[in-house]
Amino acid sequence: MSGARIAAGSGETNVATGVPLLDHLLTELAAAGRFDLSLEIDQGEPAAEVDAAGAALGQALAPLLRNGAHGSGVMPAAEALAMVAVEASGHALVASNADLTGAGGLGTDIAARFLATLTETAQLTLHVRLIEGENTDHVLEAIFKALGVALAEALNS
């Protein structure tokens, strides 16, 4: 059964999406945001697993974010540097300058797909800015770490 739980904590995770890269990115997200995350997804096609993970995290976040809650984060991962700003606006929007098509071997932009489903489910406005970065693994990690920091700030605002 698919689902996610978020709690204040230290960044402990139990993540099983069926997509190893996404598992790693969600673990980095929770560690950077210093919250505990449990997220398990029913096995299926990789693209469906990415969508299910975004929806599960969005469902877990939605009741925890008061309307207007916001946060931002800037995080590095090796040579990559990303900034993410989030607001519980009641309107789903992802504005990003990062095109990571093909990262993770899915033939799609795993970050864009995950973030689109997350924002739609939780009704978030999300801005992603890639400031620097060439290595797609590092870029993805920087984005998800910055998202973790931004979400932690929004959860506490």
PLY file of the C-alpha trace (Angstrom):
ply
format ascii 1.0
element vertex 157
property float x
property float y
property float z
element edge 156
property int vertex1
property int vertex2
end_header
0.00 0.00 0.00
1.31 3.44 -0.95
1.65 6.17 1.63
3.90 8.61 3.43
4.35 10.00 6.94
6.34 13.06 7.95
7.32 13.93 11.50
9.69 16.28 13.29
12.90 14.43 13.88
16.46 14.10 12.78
16.22 13.03 9.14
15.60 9.32 9.60
14.00 7.67 6.59
12.29 4.52 5.47
11.85 5.12 1.74
10.92 2.48 -0.84
9.63 3.88 -4.12
10.93 1.22 -6.49
13.18 3.83 -8.13
16.61 3.72 -6.43
17.56 7.24 -7.53
14.32 8.66 -6.11
14.86 6.74 -2.87
18.27 8.41 -2.56
16.88 11.87 -3.38
14.06 11.57 -0.84
16.53 10.43 1.79
18.63 13.55 1.04
15.47 15.71 1.19
14.57 14.44 4.68
18.14 14.71 5.96
18.48 18.31 4.73
15.08 19.23 6.18
15.83 17.39 9.44
12.47 15.64 9.49
11.68 11.95 9.57
10.10 10.48 6.46
8.45 7.15 5.86
7.33 6.62 2.28
6.48 3.33 0.60
5.04 2.92 -2.89
3.38 -0.08 -4.50
5.61 -1.53 -7.21
4.77 -0.76 -10.84
6.21 1.04 -13.82
8.98 3.49 -12.83
7.11 6.58 -14.08
4.02 5.52 -12.10
6.20 5.00 -9.02
7.58 8.55 -9.34
4.02 9.90 -9.62
2.85 7.81 -6.65
5.78 9.03 -4.53
4.99 12.67 -5.35
1.32 12.14 -4.54
2.06 10.32 -1.28
4.42 13.05 -0.07
1.92 15.72 -1.12
-0.87 13.99 0.81
1.34 13.80 3.90
2.36 17.46 3.64
-1.01 19.05 2.83
-2.59 18.79 6.29
0.63 19.98 7.96
0.99 23.21 5.97
-1.22 26.13 6.90
-2.42 28.32 4.04
0.30 30.82 3.17
3.08 28.84 4.86
6.32 29.35 2.98
9.99 28.52 3.03
13.13 28.58 0.96
16.41 26.77 0.83
19.72 26.99 -0.98
21.85 23.85 -0.96
24.98 22.56 -2.69
25.88 19.08 -3.85
29.48 19.02 -5.08
29.64 21.58 -7.96
25.86 22.01 -8.12
23.94 24.73 -6.29
20.14 24.99 -6.23
17.56 27.26 -4.66
13.97 26.21 -3.93
11.14 28.39 -2.63
7.77 26.91 -1.65
4.43 28.36 -0.59
1.23 26.61 0.48
-0.75 28.81 -1.88
-3.68 26.62 -2.80
-2.49 26.76 -6.42
-0.32 24.07 -8.00
2.62 25.58 -9.88
6.18 24.54 -10.61
8.46 27.17 -12.10
11.90 25.75 -12.85
14.90 26.57 -14.98
16.36 23.04 -14.66
15.82 20.53 -17.49
16.99 17.13 -16.35
15.41 14.98 -19.06
16.97 11.56 -19.02
18.41 11.78 -15.50
17.95 8.48 -13.71
17.50 6.57 -16.96
13.71 7.00 -17.03
13.65 8.90 -20.32
11.81 11.67 -18.55
12.71 14.47 -16.17
12.32 12.59 -12.84
12.50 15.81 -10.82
9.91 17.63 -12.96
7.54 14.65 -12.86
7.89 14.21 -9.07
7.58 17.94 -8.34
4.53 18.36 -10.61
2.67 15.59 -8.79
3.80 16.83 -5.37
2.65 20.40 -6.02
-0.66 19.29 -7.53
-1.46 17.04 -4.59
-0.39 19.50 -1.86
-1.48 22.62 -3.80
1.95 24.25 -3.57
3.65 26.98 -5.53
7.23 25.86 -6.07
10.14 27.71 -7.66
13.32 25.80 -8.50
16.41 27.66 -9.62
19.54 25.84 -10.66
22.28 28.34 -9.95
25.20 26.13 -10.97
25.78 22.52 -11.92
26.75 20.21 -14.74
26.58 16.71 -13.24
22.92 15.64 -13.29
23.25 13.50 -10.17
24.65 16.46 -8.24
22.02 18.81 -9.67
19.20 16.48 -8.62
20.69 16.11 -5.16
21.07 19.88 -4.73
17.43 20.44 -5.80
16.02 17.82 -3.44
18.19 19.00 -0.53
17.05 22.60 -1.11
13.45 21.35 -1.27
13.91 19.62 2.09
15.16 22.83 3.69
12.32 24.85 2.11
9.66 22.35 3.27
11.07 22.27 6.81
10.89 26.07 6.96
7.32 26.04 5.60
6.27 23.38 8.10
7.55 25.61 10.91
6.18 28.94 9.62
0 1
1 2
2 3
3 4
4 5
5 6
6 7
7 8
8 9
9 10
10 11
11 12
12 13
13 14
14 15
15 16
16 17
17 18
18 19
19 20
20 21
21 22
22 23
23 24
24 25
25 26
26 27
27 28
28 29
29 30
30 31
31 32
32 33
33 34
34 35
35 36
36 37
37 38
38 39
39 40
40 41
41 42
42 43
43 44
44 45
45 46
46 47
47 48
48 49
49 50
50 51
51 52
52 53
53 54
54 55
55 56
56 57
57 58
58 59
59 60
60 61
61 62
62 63
63 64
64 65
65 66
66 67
67 68
68 69
69 70
70 71
71 72
72 73
73 74
74 75
75 76
76 77
77 78
78 79
79 80
80 81
81 82
82 83
83 84
84 85
85 86
86 87
87 88
88 89
89 90
90 91
91 92
92 93
93 94
94 95
95 96
96 97
97 98
98 99
99 100
100 101
101 102
102 103
103 104
104 105
105 106
106 107
107 108
108 109
109 110
110 111
111 112
112 113
113 114
114 115
115 116
116 117
117 118
118 119
119 120
120 121
121 122
122 123
123 124
124 125
125 126
126 127
127 128
128 129
129 130
130 131
131 132
132 133
133 134
134 135
135 136
136 137
137 138
138 139
139 140
140 141
141 142
142 143
143 144
144 145
145 146
146 147
147 148
148 149
149 150
150 151
151 152
152 153
153 154
154 155
155 156
